């Protein structure tokens, strides 16, 4: 698995998305070309002392399937010693979806999710 920038989603076309549920700690994005992606936190990879969960989804998830991604942006709200919200905004010509992730940690870990390109799962 290799870590990529979220902006690398631009130009990709997802054929299927799994894990887009409130409370999820990882989301899987599948493409026809098998360039599949995992959006998860260090916690989702087995690191303790961190909790990051999908807190809200705004928009129609179906807008992200079978239409090229034209927008992939991140917006964060951070305050010392307080929970953090990170918004991942994904847009196609069909519409825009915002994924709101909520994170807390002991201060040693990032409270944002990472994006990994992987072939560890198939669609």
Secondary structure, DSSP 4 states (H G I P E B T S, - for coil): -EEE-GGGGTT--EEEEE--STT-SEEEEEETTS-EEEEE-TGGGT-SSEEEEEEEEES-GGGGBSS---EEEEEEE--TTS-EEEEEEEE-SS-EEEEEEEEEESSSS-SS-EEEEE-SS--
